[in-house]
Amino acid sequence: MFERAILHDGFSVVECLSECVMFYAGTFKMAENLAPGKFGVYYQVNRPTKNALEQKWIDETQSKLGGISQKEILKKRFEAMR
């Protein structure tokens, strides 16, 4: 599961629960029917990452402006904001 989370392109969460028998014996008593546990991927959505969306926006903007560099695009944008 850890490998799959690491290799997922985007945000991943791995939740690990462990009962502390020293202080809270029986904490997971209500979850007895889940023993020995449920493992696997419960929810996964494949969609473009923030970086992929930004790169798409940059590519579209560059094509509209005649292929100028990213630096020039930023320069023009900052000039327009003055």
Buried (B, 14 or more C-beta within 10 A) or exposed (E): EEEEEEEEEEEBEEEEEEEEEEEEEEEBEEEEEEEEEEEEEEEEEEEEEEEEEEEEEEEEEBEEEEEEEEEEBEEEEEEEEE
